[in-house]
Every structure is written in structure tokens, then in C-alpha cells.
Amino acid sequence: MKVLVTGVGRFLGAHLAARLAADPRVTKVIGVDTRPPAGDLARLLRGRVTVVTDDLRGVVASVTESGVEAVAHCGLLVGSGIRGGRAAQKEYNIIGTMQLLAAVHAAPAVRKLVVRSSTAAYGASFRDPAVFTEQTPPTEMPRGGFAKDVIEIEGYVRGFRRRRPDVATTVLRLAPIIGPDADTILTRYFALPVVPTVLGRDPRLQFLHADDVQEILVRSVVEDHQGTFNVAGAGVLTLSQAVRRAGRLSMPVAEPGMSAFATLARSLGLGEFSMDQLDLFVHGRVVDTSRLIAEFGYTPRTTPEAFADMIAGRRLRERGLVRPGAVAGAEQALLGGIRAARQAVGAAVTRGGADV
């Protein structure tokens, strides 16, 4: 089998391409992205994966001219703070996926399509059910750009399935990925010495171990598992439990104060929290994975096990990832957010009294 993997300039796509290159069932792996892999990712792929760095036209040519039989689409921009802003993210995610699906549709050799999606497609609100299944629609439209993108992408994939029923199409809705080697804004969040949480909220969270997502992705490519699947570790951790297990202290703030924290995180170089992530810290999200386990015959590590492995691997209890003085800066920023929230409430009350 000859396989094409998108997004090899990033953690998920690069590691999937390397795993497939080591699989005896795969004869060749072509990795494509608009930016070249760097650092450890470049060393991981060197000599094992043919990397094509090009724009969307080059990606399309790689599909149509290379005779690939399977395509794994991992090339989505997840977070915010992307160069070019929301417009660039949407062009990369939506237009890039449309171009890729058009290329796959025109390539008769392709018999397998795997699309990375996200549980963010369910949104996060106080109206959510206790557990989402694959058939549960979001209770309201998500606020974050990435969640809106994956909803739109899944719509295009459903159209592709109707046009090419001969292609086994797998959509994987991934929970937030963590692990000892995964460097994401979520892992950096739990590495903070003082972790801001929303006052009065203790959301239920699910995580997915990076090794488990790679195993599921490989099986999706080399085996036939058609359909849409939730991919997460069974069980839940409340946010307060996760903070305690990471050996950190929580700092409850009013919900508007989280905006101040997001600004601070960006200034410290920790990354930029999207609306999807901030809503997750308020409402949480839990999905059912029984369909995945029955279809794949594989059970990912539980959420508590995945979180424990992340802590052990990154030694969060022994070291912090924020420079000295960041705690004081975090306190000042969060207190500023609280003061701003109080002023906004006071102004609203004053306006209401004037209207009366």
C-alpha cells in the first residue's frame, strides 16, 4: 500500500507517517505539508518518508500523480494565534480539505480515506448531554473557529462518501491529545505553577494518549473501518482533580478573568487559548467510545491513565515550564480580569437602574 499523509510538519502527521513507514504492510509513505518538518520531526522522517512541501496545488498533484491508495488527512490547524489569523486558519482547514477531497475523488487508485476530526465538533455548553455519542448533534453552534471548521469539514466528507462509495472513509473525532512527548497548549496549561480555573465550575474532561491516537490512525489506514468514531480515553477527570494530580495549585477566577489569562499565556509564549479550549474549561465534554472499541478491537488507555503518564513523563511535579516571576504576573493579570468584570457588572446595574 502506498500512503499519503498530510500535516507532516506537525506532531500528529509526522508521527503517523513515521509509524506507517515502519509498517510492513506499507510500501511507501508520502508526507505533504505547506511547511517542512523541523527539528525532531525532520529527524524522525529523514530517510523514511518522502516529504513534499508545497501549496495546495502541490498537495493535489501528489495525490493524483503518485498513485497513492490511501490518504490520511491530519493537516488541520487546531489552535488560534496562527500567522494570518482566523482567515488563514480557515483557508488552510476548509479550502485545503476541499482541494484534497477533490483530488481524491479524481484519483481512481485511492481506496482509503482517513480524516482527523475532533470532539470539539460537539461544542461545549450548559445544555450538553452527560455523554455524546456519534449521532448526538451539538446543542448549540460552537464559538471557536476550529470547532466550526471540523463541522464544515465533516459535511464535505459526507458528500464525498456519497460520490465515492467505493472509498472506505473513516472520520476520527479525537479528544484533546496529551502525553509525555506531546507539546500542546493543554499540556503547558497543566504545567503552570498556578492554574486558573473558572469560579464555581469543575468540568468533566476526557483526554487521549498520543500513543493511542497513533495506533488508531494506523489501524484506520491499513484496515477497513468505515464510519465516524469518537476517540478518547474512557472515564473522566474533573478539572480540579487534574490540577491536583499535576501537583499544581488552582486559582478560581470569574469567567471573564479567563480572557486575561489567555492574554498572559500569549505574552509568555505558552500559546494562544482558543474559544474552544476556554469553553471546555467551563463546561467540559464527555463522549462515548463503545463504537470505537467494538469496531477496532482496541481500547485506549483511560483518561486517568493517560494523564498520569503525561505527568510522569514530563515530571510536572519537579519542574515548571514558566520563567521565574510568571506566577506574580499571572496573579496580577487575573486580578485585573476580576476587577474588569466587577466594573462591567457595576456599569450594567447602573444602566439598568437608569432605564427603570
Residue frames relative to the residue before (quaternion, step in Angstrom):
aa qw qx qy qz dx dy dz
M 1.0000 0.0000 0.0000 0.0000 0.00 0.00 0.00
K 0.2069 -0.7474 0.6201 0.1189 3.56 -1.00 0.89
V 0.1130 -0.8335 0.5407 -0.0156 3.58 -0.64 1.19
L 0.1672 -0.7452 0.6353 0.1144 3.55 -1.15 0.72
V 0.1054 -0.7868 0.6079 0.0186 3.57 -0.90 1.02
T 0.2347 -0.7628 0.5850 0.1444 3.58 -0.82 0.96
G 0.7731 0.3728 -0.2623 0.4412 3.56 -1.26 0.44
V 0.3202 0.7797 -0.4943 0.2127 3.62 1.08 0.57
G 0.5475 0.5900 -0.4118 0.4274 3.58 1.24 0.09
R 0.7142 0.3854 -0.2271 0.5384 3.57 1.33 0.00
F 0.7558 -0.4502 0.2417 0.4096 3.54 -1.30 0.48
L 0.7266 0.4677 -0.2746 0.4217 3.58 0.61 -1.13
G 0.7084 0.4642 -0.2709 0.4576 3.58 0.78 -1.01
A 0.6516 0.5226 -0.3227 0.4451 3.59 0.97 -0.83
H 0.6926 0.4687 -0.2893 0.4657 3.58 0.86 -0.90
L 0.6156 0.5216 -0.3550 0.4721 3.61 1.05 -0.64
A 0.6523 0.5163 -0.3229 0.4513 3.61 0.88 -0.89
A 0.6596 0.5044 -0.3100 0.4631 3.59 0.97 -0.83
R 0.6442 0.5158 -0.3216 0.4643 3.59 1.00 -0.82
L 0.6706 0.4933 -0.3016 0.4648 3.58 0.93 -0.85
A 0.6294 0.5429 -0.3361 0.4428 3.58 1.02 -0.76
A 0.6941 0.4558 -0.2675 0.4888 3.60 1.15 -0.59
D 0.5701 0.6012 -0.3763 0.4147 3.60 1.27 -0.15
P 0.4390 -0.7256 0.4566 0.2689 3.64 -0.68 0.99
R 0.6078 0.5608 -0.3589 0.4327 3.59 1.20 -0.31
V 0.6870 0.4378 -0.2579 0.5194 3.58 1.30 -0.23
T 0.2939 -0.7900 0.5168 0.1498 3.57 -0.73 1.06
K 0.8047 -0.0308 0.0491 0.5908 3.60 1.04 -0.69
V 0.1404 -0.7703 0.6175 0.0755 3.57 -1.12 0.76
I 0.1256 -0.7576 0.6385 0.0510 3.53 -0.91 1.03
G 0.1289 -0.7974 0.5876 0.0476 3.56 -0.75 1.06
V 0.0575 -0.8114 0.5817 0.0036 3.58 -0.81 0.97
D 0.1649 0.7462 -0.6369 0.1019 3.53 -1.22 0.63
T 0.5386 -0.6174 0.4591 0.3433 3.55 -1.24 0.32
R 0.7455 0.2363 -0.1883 0.5941 3.57 1.30 -0.14
P 0.5010 -0.6721 0.4424 0.3186 3.62 -1.00 0.71
P 0.5523 -0.5717 0.4711 0.3824 3.58 -1.15 0.49
A 0.1427 -0.7951 0.5865 0.0595 3.58 -1.05 0.76
G 0.8325 0.2564 -0.1612 0.4638 3.53 -1.32 0.33
D 0.8479 -0.0582 0.0775 0.5212 3.55 -0.90 -1.00
L 0.6325 0.5356 -0.3454 0.4403 3.60 1.02 -0.69
A 0.6363 0.5170 -0.3285 0.4688 3.59 1.01 -0.77
R 0.6647 0.4911 -0.3055 0.4729 3.60 0.95 -0.83
L 0.6199 0.5584 -0.3385 0.4351 3.57 1.08 -0.70
L 0.7578 0.4012 -0.1966 0.4756 3.58 0.99 -0.85
R 0.5178 0.6879 -0.4087 0.3027 3.59 1.15 -0.56
G 0.8407 0.1611 -0.1500 0.4947 3.53 -0.87 1.05
R 0.7143 0.4317 -0.2480 0.4919 3.59 1.24 -0.12
V 0.7924 0.1981 -0.0673 0.5730 3.56 1.07 -0.80
T 0.3653 -0.6986 0.5714 0.2280 3.56 -1.00 0.87
V 0.1449 -0.8232 0.5474 0.0412 3.57 -0.41 1.26
V 0.1074 -0.7684 0.6301 0.0325 3.54 -0.91 1.03
T 0.0805 -0.7904 0.6072 0.0134 3.57 -0.62 1.15
D 0.2880 0.7523 -0.5274 0.2701 3.54 -0.35 1.21
D 0.5938 -0.5313 0.4453 0.4083 3.53 -1.33 -0.02
L 0.7814 -0.3434 0.2238 0.4706 3.58 -1.28 -0.14
R 0.6237 0.5437 -0.3546 0.4355 3.59 1.02 -0.71
G 0.6511 0.5160 -0.3139 0.4596 3.56 1.04 -0.76
V 0.6201 0.5333 -0.3381 0.4655 3.56 1.06 -0.73
V 0.6479 0.5165 -0.3127 0.4645 3.57 0.94 -0.90
A 0.6535 0.5135 -0.3132 0.4594 3.58 0.94 -0.86
S 0.6223 0.5485 -0.3427 0.4409 3.59 1.05 -0.74
V 0.6600 0.4938 -0.3064 0.4762 3.58 1.06 -0.70
T 0.7616 0.4291 -0.2223 0.4319 3.55 0.70 -1.09
E 0.7676 0.3922 -0.1944 0.4682 3.61 1.04 -0.68
S 0.6852 0.5144 -0.2902 0.4262 3.61 1.18 -0.32
G 0.4341 -0.7300 0.4432 0.2868 3.60 1.23 -0.03
V 0.2536 0.7832 -0.5333 0.1945 3.60 1.05 0.65
E 0.3223 -0.7586 0.5434 0.1593 3.53 -1.17 0.73
A 0.7818 0.1543 -0.0942 0.5967 3.58 1.23 -0.38
V 0.1305 -0.7798 0.6104 0.0470 3.56 -1.08 0.84
A 0.0942 -0.7690 0.6310 0.0405 3.57 -0.89 0.99
H 0.1619 -0.8192 0.5478 0.0519 3.55 -0.40 1.26
C 0.0679 0.8031 -0.5826 0.1048 3.56 -0.20 1.34
G 0.5455 0.6756 -0.3661 0.3345 3.57 1.28 -0.17
L 0.3328 0.7014 -0.5615 0.2863 3.56 0.31 1.28
L 0.3612 -0.6947 0.5768 0.2328 3.56 -1.12 0.75
V 0.2735 -0.8278 0.4768 0.1123 3.54 -0.43 1.29
G 0.7945 0.3579 -0.1807 0.4561 3.57 0.61 -1.11
S 0.5089 -0.5738 0.5153 0.3825 3.49 -1.37 -0.22
G 0.6301 0.5420 -0.3840 0.4022 3.57 -1.22 -0.18
I 0.3867 0.7370 -0.4636 0.3039 3.58 1.23 0.49
R 0.5493 -0.6019 0.4565 0.3571 3.55 -1.04 0.76
G 0.7586 0.2910 -0.2510 0.5261 3.54 -0.69 1.10
G 0.4441 -0.7447 0.4154 0.2750 3.56 1.34 -0.06
R 0.8102 -0.2859 0.2142 0.4648 3.48 -1.35 -0.35
A 0.6136 0.5568 -0.3580 0.4305 3.61 1.02 -0.71
A 0.6677 0.4904 -0.3022 0.4715 3.59 0.96 -0.85
Q 0.6309 0.5303 -0.3348 0.4567 3.57 1.01 -0.79
K 0.6838 0.4863 -0.2946 0.4574 3.57 0.85 -0.93
E 0.6363 0.5158 -0.3407 0.4616 3.60 0.97 -0.76
Y 0.6646 0.5049 -0.3065 0.4577 3.58 0.92 -0.91
N 0.7310 0.4416 -0.2474 0.4575 3.57 0.81 -1.00
I 0.7687 0.3823 -0.2065 0.4694 3.57 0.66 -1.13
I 0.7188 0.4260 -0.2665 0.4805 3.58 0.65 -1.09
G 0.6339 0.5397 -0.3344 0.4417 3.57 1.00 -0.80
T 0.6695 0.4875 -0.2991 0.4739 3.58 0.96 -0.85
M 0.6336 0.5264 -0.3369 0.4561 3.59 0.97 -0.79
Q 0.6515 0.5084 -0.3103 0.4699 3.59 0.96 -0.86
L 0.6593 0.5107 -0.3088 0.4574 3.56 0.96 -0.88
L 0.6679 0.4955 -0.3090 0.4614 3.60 0.89 -0.89
A 0.6254 0.5255 -0.3398 0.4661 3.58 1.05 -0.69
A 0.6515 0.5077 -0.3138 0.4683 3.58 1.00 -0.80
V 0.6569 0.5005 -0.3127 0.4692 3.58 0.95 -0.87
H 0.6217 0.5495 -0.3369 0.4450 3.57 1.01 -0.80
A 0.7326 0.4221 -0.2277 0.4831 3.58 1.03 -0.81
A 0.6394 0.5166 -0.3239 0.4684 3.62 1.26 -0.05
P 0.2781 -0.8119 0.4848 0.1687 3.62 -0.13 1.20
A 0.6087 0.5807 -0.3626 0.4010 3.61 1.13 -0.48
V 0.5998 0.5881 -0.3694 0.3974 3.61 1.12 -0.57
R 0.0533 -0.8101 0.5838 -0.0096 3.53 -0.87 1.06
K 0.7633 0.2700 -0.1403 0.5698 3.58 1.28 -0.13
L 0.0132 0.7732 -0.6332 0.0334 3.55 -0.99 0.94
V 0.0487 -0.7765 0.6282 -0.0068 3.55 -0.83 1.07
V 0.0926 -0.8107 0.5781 0.0039 3.57 -0.74 1.09
R 0.3278 -0.7276 0.5724 0.1884 3.53 -0.84 1.03
S 0.0002 0.7686 -0.6393 0.0237 3.56 -0.80 1.07
S 0.3714 -0.7288 0.5355 0.2102 3.59 -1.19 -0.36
T 0.5298 -0.6001 0.4907 0.3443 3.55 -1.21 0.52
A 0.4653 0.6638 -0.4478 0.3773 3.60 1.26 -0.09
A 0.5265 0.6429 -0.4027 0.3837 3.58 1.23 -0.39
Y 0.6340 0.5269 -0.3341 0.4571 3.61 1.18 -0.45
G 0.4132 -0.6999 0.4808 0.3290 3.58 1.21 -0.33
A 0.2165 -0.7406 0.6110 0.1769 3.55 -1.33 -0.27
S 0.2560 0.7527 -0.5681 0.2128 3.56 -0.53 1.20
F 0.6495 -0.5283 0.3740 0.3990 3.57 -1.27 0.24
R 0.6316 0.5360 -0.3371 0.4474 3.61 1.22 -0.21
D 0.4389 0.7384 -0.4366 0.2674 3.60 1.24 -0.14
P 0.4909 -0.6146 0.5130 0.3436 3.60 -1.16 0.51
A 0.6686 -0.4973 0.3595 0.4200 3.56 -1.26 0.30
V 0.7940 0.0410 0.0159 0.6064 3.59 1.02 -0.83
F 0.2957 -0.7391 0.5822 0.1653 3.57 -0.99 0.93
T 0.1675 -0.7227 0.6568 0.1354 3.55 -1.12 0.76
E 0.6981 -0.4679 0.3220 0.4359 3.57 -1.27 0.15
Q 0.6904 0.4759 -0.2798 0.4675 3.61 1.16 -0.48
T 0.5509 0.6323 -0.3966 0.3734 3.61 1.24 -0.18
P 0.2990 -0.7486 0.5550 0.2054 3.62 -0.70 0.96
P 0.5915 -0.5460 0.4272 0.4118 3.62 -1.16 0.36
T 0.4930 -0.6753 0.4601 0.2987 3.56 -1.00 0.79
E 0.7730 -0.0598 -0.0044 0.6316 3.56 1.23 -0.41
M 0.6426 -0.5504 0.3630 0.3904 3.55 -1.17 0.56
P 0.4699 -0.6782 0.4768 0.3031 3.63 -0.79 0.93
R 0.4793 -0.6752 0.4848 0.2818 3.56 -1.20 0.60
G 0.6682 0.5488 -0.3004 0.4025 3.57 1.08 -0.72
G 0.5818 -0.6201 0.4117 0.3278 3.53 -1.12 0.72
F 0.6563 0.5162 -0.3297 0.4405 3.60 0.90 -0.86
A 0.6450 0.5140 -0.3307 0.4587 3.61 0.92 -0.83
K 0.6392 0.5068 -0.3282 0.4764 3.60 0.98 -0.76
D 0.6322 0.5445 -0.3318 0.4402 3.57 1.03 -0.79
V 0.6995 0.4648 -0.3024 0.4508 3.60 0.80 -0.94
I 0.5906 0.5448 -0.3759 0.4616 3.61 1.09 -0.55
E 0.6792 0.4771 -0.2899 0.4765 3.58 0.93 -0.89
I 0.6351 0.5340 -0.3274 0.4519 3.58 0.99 -0.82
E 0.6566 0.5012 -0.3219 0.4626 3.59 0.91 -0.85
G 0.5998 0.5498 -0.3589 0.4573 3.59 1.11 -0.57
Y 0.6578 0.4886 -0.3065 0.4844 3.59 0.98 -0.82
V 0.6363 0.5266 -0.3350 0.4534 3.59 1.02 -0.75
R 0.6251 0.5238 -0.3470 0.4631 3.61 1.00 -0.73
G 0.6391 0.5102 -0.3230 0.4763 3.59 1.03 -0.73
F 0.6308 0.5273 -0.3295 0.4643 3.57 1.02 -0.77
R 0.6252 0.5462 -0.3425 0.4400 3.60 0.97 -0.82
R 0.6612 0.5029 -0.3157 0.4585 3.58 0.97 -0.80
R 0.7012 0.4686 -0.2715 0.4636 3.59 1.01 -0.79
R 0.7940 0.1635 -0.0864 0.5792 3.60 1.09 -0.71
P 0.0471 -0.8373 0.5445 0.0163 3.62 0.41 1.16
D 0.5861 0.5894 -0.3711 0.4139 3.59 1.23 -0.30
V 0.6349 0.5002 -0.3291 0.4882 3.61 1.27 -0.26
A 0.3480 -0.7203 0.5622 0.2098 3.59 -0.77 1.05
T 0.0699 -0.8356 0.5443 -0.0258 3.56 -0.35 1.29
T 0.0800 -0.7981 0.5970 -0.0127 3.54 -0.78 1.13
V 0.0955 -0.7708 0.6290 0.0347 3.57 -0.88 1.00
L 0.1224 -0.8070 0.5773 0.0217 3.56 -0.71 1.14
R 0.1739 -0.7745 0.6025 0.0831 3.56 -0.61 1.17
L 0.1572 -0.8425 0.5142 0.0335 3.53 -0.12 1.37
A 0.4040 -0.6572 0.5821 0.2570 3.54 -1.11 0.80
P 0.6912 -0.4440 0.3319 0.4636 3.64 -1.20 0.20
I 0.3356 -0.7758 0.5127 0.1504 3.55 -0.79 1.12
I 0.0260 0.7741 -0.6315 0.0353 3.55 -0.98 0.93
G 0.2091 0.7693 -0.5898 0.1291 3.54 -1.28 0.25
P 0.6742 -0.5165 0.3320 0.4104 3.58 -1.19 0.32
D 0.7538 0.3580 -0.2017 0.5128 3.60 1.14 -0.58
A 0.5615 0.6053 -0.3921 0.4058 3.59 1.23 -0.23
D 0.1128 -0.7892 0.6028 0.0340 3.56 -0.72 1.10
T 0.1811 0.7793 -0.5688 0.1909 3.54 -0.08 1.33
I 0.6628 -0.4924 0.3606 0.4338 3.55 -1.24 0.20
L 0.6115 0.5493 -0.3539 0.4461 3.59 1.15 -0.53
T 0.6655 0.4763 -0.3163 0.4798 3.61 0.91 -0.80
R 0.6385 0.5069 -0.3338 0.4732 3.61 1.07 -0.64
Y 0.5870 0.5787 -0.3599 0.4370 3.58 1.12 -0.68
F 0.7320 0.4073 -0.2383 0.4914 3.59 0.86 -0.92
A 0.6088 0.5264 -0.3647 0.4682 3.60 1.26 0.00
L 0.4748 0.6664 -0.4500 0.3578 3.59 1.23 -0.12
P 0.5144 -0.6481 0.4490 0.3373 3.63 -0.95 0.71
V 0.7575 0.1333 -0.0885 0.6329 3.59 1.15 -0.65
V 0.1784 -0.8208 0.5399 0.0545 3.56 -0.50 1.22
P 0.3112 -0.7594 0.5353 0.1997 3.63 -0.55 1.05
T 0.0333 -0.7717 0.6351 -0.0005 3.55 -1.01 0.89
V 0.5473 -0.6245 0.4464 0.3334 3.57 -1.22 0.41
L 0.5106 -0.6730 0.4549 0.2819 3.52 -0.81 1.09
G 0.8335 0.1910 -0.1602 0.4930 3.56 -0.86 1.01
R 0.6856 0.4362 -0.2824 0.5098 3.61 1.26 0.06
D 0.0318 0.7706 -0.6362 0.0208 3.57 -1.07 0.76
P 0.0887 -0.8682 0.4857 0.0504 3.58 0.54 1.18
R 0.4380 -0.6504 0.5539 0.2798 3.53 -1.28 0.52
L 0.1145 -0.8164 0.5660 0.0019 3.55 -0.82 1.07
Q 0.1378 -0.7416 0.6480 0.1057 3.52 -1.30 0.55
F 0.1289 -0.7839 0.6048 0.0557 3.54 -1.09 0.79
L 0.2548 -0.7434 0.6019 0.1417 3.53 -1.35 0.32
H 0.3999 -0.7235 0.5102 0.2373 3.57 -0.74 1.06
A 0.5592 -0.6397 0.4149 0.3256 3.58 -0.94 0.90
D 0.6434 0.5150 -0.3363 0.4557 3.62 1.00 -0.70
D 0.6508 0.5175 -0.3207 0.4537 3.59 1.02 -0.74
V 0.6511 0.5014 -0.3370 0.4594 3.59 0.94 -0.76
Q 0.6229 0.5267 -0.3493 0.4610 3.60 1.07 -0.64
E 0.6456 0.5151 -0.3242 0.4613 3.59 0.97 -0.80
I 0.6590 0.4974 -0.3104 0.4711 3.58 0.94 -0.85
L 0.6513 0.5148 -0.3195 0.4569 3.59 0.95 -0.82
V 0.6503 0.5068 -0.3252 0.4632 3.60 0.90 -0.86
R 0.6670 0.4929 -0.3066 0.4671 3.59 0.88 -0.89
S 0.6211 0.5434 -0.3447 0.4473 3.59 1.04 -0.69
V 0.6834 0.4887 -0.2836 0.4623 3.58 1.06 -0.77
V 0.7933 0.3496 -0.1767 0.4661 3.59 0.72 -1.03
E 0.7232 0.3309 -0.2298 0.5610 3.60 1.26 -0.17
D 0.4748 -0.6534 0.5026 0.3083 3.58 -1.28 0.16
H 0.1781 0.7505 -0.6127 0.1719 3.55 -0.53 1.25
Q 0.0292 -0.8446 0.5344 -0.0156 3.55 0.26 1.23
G 0.6099 0.5461 -0.4236 0.3877 3.55 -1.01 0.87
T 0.5187 -0.6030 0.5082 0.3302 3.52 -1.39 -0.20
F 0.0460 -0.8272 0.5583 -0.0448 3.56 -0.82 1.04
N 0.3694 -0.6629 0.6034 0.2451 3.53 -1.13 0.77
V 0.0835 -0.7905 0.6064 0.0212 3.57 -0.93 0.93
A 0.3103 0.7267 -0.5475 0.2753 3.57 -0.41 1.26
G 0.5255 -0.5920 0.4952 0.3581 3.53 -1.29 0.21
A 0.5037 -0.6575 0.4644 0.3136 3.57 -0.91 0.90
G 0.7214 0.3979 -0.3177 0.4695 3.54 -1.24 0.49
V 0.2693 -0.7534 0.5791 0.1569 3.55 -1.31 0.14
L 0.1639 -0.6996 0.6734 0.1737 3.48 -1.46 0.19
T 0.3578 -0.6693 0.5870 0.2818 3.54 -0.99 0.70
L 0.6473 -0.5308 0.3666 0.4061 3.56 -1.18 0.48
S 0.6479 0.5166 -0.3311 0.4514 3.60 0.95 -0.79
Q 0.6303 0.5180 -0.3346 0.4715 3.61 1.03 -0.71
A 0.6548 0.5163 -0.3190 0.4505 3.58 0.92 -0.87
V 0.6478 0.5136 -0.3249 0.4595 3.58 0.94 -0.84
R 0.6680 0.4977 -0.3069 0.4604 3.60 0.91 -0.87
R 0.6796 0.4910 -0.2973 0.4569 3.60 0.93 -0.87
A 0.6406 0.4932 -0.3216 0.4929 3.56 1.20 -0.43
G 0.4635 -0.6982 0.4348 0.3295 3.59 1.28 -0.09
R 0.5095 0.6413 -0.4108 0.4005 3.56 1.19 0.56
L 0.4116 -0.6551 0.5674 0.2818 3.51 -1.41 0.12
S 0.3159 -0.7389 0.5611 0.1984 3.57 -0.99 0.80
M 0.1593 -0.7576 0.6257 0.0960 3.54 -1.20 0.63
P 0.2118 -0.8012 0.5444 0.1296 3.62 -0.10 1.21
V 0.0041 0.7835 -0.6205 0.0328 3.57 -0.90 0.97
A 0.5984 -0.5232 0.4484 0.4088 3.54 -1.25 0.34
E 0.6628 -0.5611 0.3143 0.3835 3.55 -1.03 0.78
P 0.6471 0.5052 -0.3569 0.4457 3.68 0.89 -0.67
G 0.5867 0.5988 -0.3685 0.4017 3.60 1.16 -0.50
M 0.5547 0.6076 -0.3987 0.4052 3.60 1.19 -0.38
S 0.5792 0.5699 -0.3791 0.4428 3.58 1.14 -0.48
A 0.6338 0.5131 -0.3221 0.4810 3.56 1.07 -0.75
F 0.6313 0.5197 -0.3336 0.4692 3.57 1.03 -0.75
A 0.6379 0.5284 -0.3348 0.4492 3.59 0.94 -0.83
T 0.6345 0.5203 -0.3222 0.4722 3.58 1.06 -0.76
L 0.6529 0.5095 -0.3079 0.4683 3.58 0.98 -0.86
A 0.6426 0.5333 -0.3254 0.4435 3.59 0.92 -0.89
R 0.6452 0.5108 -0.3197 0.4697 3.56 1.02 -0.78
S 0.6779 0.4975 -0.2972 0.4524 3.60 0.93 -0.86
L 0.6809 0.4718 -0.2854 0.4819 3.60 1.15 -0.58
G 0.5053 -0.6702 0.4127 0.3539 3.57 1.25 -0.06
L 0.4198 0.7170 -0.4640 0.3072 3.60 1.19 0.39
G 0.6198 -0.4874 0.3656 0.4946 3.56 1.22 -0.40
E 0.4384 -0.6929 0.5102 0.2596 3.53 -1.30 0.10
F 0.3486 -0.7396 0.5427 0.1920 3.54 -0.75 1.09
S 0.3100 -0.7481 0.5604 0.1735 3.54 -0.88 1.00
M 0.6632 -0.4782 0.3805 0.4322 3.55 -1.30 0.14
D 0.5773 0.5797 -0.3760 0.4352 3.59 1.11 -0.62
Q 0.7045 0.4650 -0.2675 0.4647 3.57 0.87 -0.96
L 0.6482 0.5085 -0.3268 0.4630 3.59 0.95 -0.79
D 0.6480 0.4985 -0.3220 0.4774 3.61 0.99 -0.76
L 0.6090 0.5512 -0.3524 0.4484 3.59 1.08 -0.68
F 0.6716 0.4944 -0.2989 0.4639 3.60 1.00 -0.78
V 0.6532 0.4871 -0.3123 0.4884 3.59 1.25 -0.31
H 0.8360 0.2386 -0.0760 0.4882 3.57 0.72 -1.11
G 0.3365 -0.7485 0.5084 0.2608 3.60 1.09 -0.57
R 0.0813 -0.7817 0.6147 0.0663 3.57 -1.33 0.01
V 0.0219 -0.7822 0.6226 -0.0121 3.58 -0.98 0.91
V 0.1058 -0.8044 0.5838 0.0309 3.58 -0.90 0.96
D 0.4556 -0.6585 0.5331 0.2734 3.53 -1.28 0.54
T 0.1471 -0.8186 0.5530 0.0500 3.61 -0.84 0.97
S 0.3307 0.7755 -0.4921 0.2170 3.61 1.19 0.26
R 0.6263 0.5354 -0.3491 0.4464 3.61 1.03 -0.67
L 0.6276 0.5358 -0.3284 0.4595 3.59 0.99 -0.81
I 0.6912 0.4898 -0.2885 0.4463 3.58 0.78 -1.04
A 0.6675 0.4989 -0.3046 0.4612 3.60 0.95 -0.85
E 0.7071 0.4714 -0.2683 0.4537 3.60 0.94 -0.86
F 0.7774 0.3642 -0.1824 0.4793 3.58 0.83 -0.99
G 0.3268 -0.7484 0.5138 0.2630 3.58 1.14 -0.46
Y 0.6236 0.4984 -0.3242 0.5075 3.54 1.17 0.63
T 0.1618 -0.7915 0.5854 0.0674 3.55 -0.92 0.95
P 0.3467 -0.7433 0.5272 0.2223 3.62 -0.51 1.07
R 0.6285 -0.5043 0.4219 0.4155 3.54 -1.25 0.35
T 0.5518 -0.6118 0.4440 0.3522 3.54 -1.09 0.69
T 0.6679 -0.4948 0.3736 0.4117 3.54 -1.28 0.36
P 0.6691 0.4756 -0.3293 0.4666 3.66 0.82 -0.80
E 0.6494 0.5122 -0.3251 0.4585 3.63 1.01 -0.77
A 0.6529 0.5088 -0.3177 0.4626 3.58 0.95 -0.84
F 0.6624 0.5014 -0.3078 0.4637 3.57 0.96 -0.85
A 0.6411 0.5231 -0.3242 0.4586 3.58 1.00 -0.82
D 0.6554 0.5042 -0.3201 0.4624 3.61 0.99 -0.76
M 0.6138 0.5366 -0.3486 0.4624 3.56 1.06 -0.69
I 0.6651 0.5030 -0.3045 0.4603 3.57 0.91 -0.91
A 0.6736 0.4973 -0.3004 0.4569 3.57 0.88 -0.94
G 0.6997 0.4879 -0.2797 0.4407 3.57 0.89 -0.89
R 0.7570 0.3697 -0.2057 0.4980 3.56 0.95 -0.79
R 0.3158 -0.7846 0.4817 0.2297 3.59 1.34 -0.06
L 0.0770 0.8486 -0.5176 0.0772 3.55 0.89 0.99
R 0.6261 0.5546 -0.3535 0.4189 3.58 1.07 -0.61
E 0.7281 0.4571 -0.2413 0.4503 3.57 1.09 -0.70
R 0.8231 0.1229 -0.0438 0.5527 3.58 1.06 -0.59
G 0.3119 -0.7263 0.5794 0.1986 3.53 -1.23 0.53
L 0.3841 -0.7277 0.5236 0.2208 3.54 -1.23 0.42
V 0.6207 0.5159 -0.3394 0.4832 3.58 1.25 0.30
R 0.5266 -0.6601 0.4306 0.3186 3.57 -0.90 0.88
P 0.6502 -0.5115 0.3750 0.4184 3.60 -1.19 0.44
G 0.7460 0.3639 -0.2910 0.4757 3.53 -1.01 0.84
A 0.5167 0.6624 -0.4184 0.3452 3.57 1.25 -0.24
V 0.6009 0.5682 -0.3669 0.4259 3.58 1.07 -0.68
A 0.6618 0.4893 -0.3072 0.4777 3.57 0.91 -0.90
G 0.6446 0.5149 -0.3235 0.4634 3.57 1.02 -0.78
A 0.6335 0.5263 -0.3301 0.4611 3.57 1.03 -0.81
E 0.6433 0.5264 -0.3255 0.4507 3.56 0.94 -0.89
Q 0.6768 0.4948 -0.3015 0.4541 3.58 0.86 -0.94
A 0.6631 0.5063 -0.3153 0.4523 3.58 0.94 -0.87
L 0.6824 0.4869 -0.2906 0.4614 3.57 0.94 -0.88
L 0.6279 0.5168 -0.3336 0.4767 3.57 1.05 -0.74
G 0.6214 0.5336 -0.3365 0.4647 3.56 1.09 -0.70
G 0.6385 0.5217 -0.3210 0.4659 3.56 1.07 -0.77
I 0.6376 0.5208 -0.3249 0.4655 3.57 1.02 -0.80
R 0.6517 0.5071 -0.3202 0.4644 3.60 0.92 -0.89
A 0.6486 0.5143 -0.3263 0.4565 3.58 0.98 -0.84
A 0.6433 0.5186 -0.3260 0.4593 3.57 1.01 -0.77
R 0.6486 0.5163 -0.3211 0.4579 3.57 0.97 -0.83
Q 0.6449 0.5166 -0.3217 0.4623 3.57 0.99 -0.83
A 0.6460 0.5200 -0.3263 0.4536 3.57 1.02 -0.84
V 0.6480 0.5086 -0.3176 0.4696 3.58 1.00 -0.84
G 0.6532 0.5212 -0.3137 0.4509 3.58 0.95 -0.88
A 0.6519 0.5095 -0.3153 0.4649 3.55 1.00 -0.83
A 0.6430 0.5239 -0.3234 0.4556 3.57 1.02 -0.80
V 0.6414 0.5166 -0.3238 0.4657 3.56 0.99 -0.82
T 0.6458 0.5287 -0.3149 0.4520 3.58 0.97 -0.88
R 0.6545 0.4964 -0.3090 0.4792 3.58 0.95 -0.89
G 0.6481 0.5233 -0.3321 0.4425 3.56 0.96 -0.81
G 0.6468 0.5163 -0.3171 0.4632 3.57 1.01 -0.81
A 0.6467 0.5192 -0.3249 0.4545 3.56 1.01 -0.81
D 0.6394 0.5255 -0.3308 0.4534 3.58 1.02 -0.82
V 0.6421 0.5160 -0.3304 0.4607 3.58 1.01 -0.81
